[in-house]
Amino acid sequence: MKAPKIEKCKNCDGTDFQRIDGIFAVTKVEKNDSGISFMPASGIPIIVYMCTKCGELKFYPAKLFDEI
């Protein structure tokens, strides 16, 4: 799949987004009595695009790009 069409950055109105190399994950966290527990097994694989003007990040499911 091609890069997503992003009209404008909502932060600065920039229009140039660059993909950050790699596949990342957003993981579930739970607050408990001993602090915060990270649960990587419940993570969602994502790819990330960054506005080259201000650094705003856009997250997309890696599955949409057939990367997992």
Secondary structure, 3 states (H helix, E strand, C coil): CCCCCCCCCCCCCCCCEEEEEEEEEEEEEEEECCEEEEEEEEEEEEEEEEECCCCCEEEEEHHHHCCC
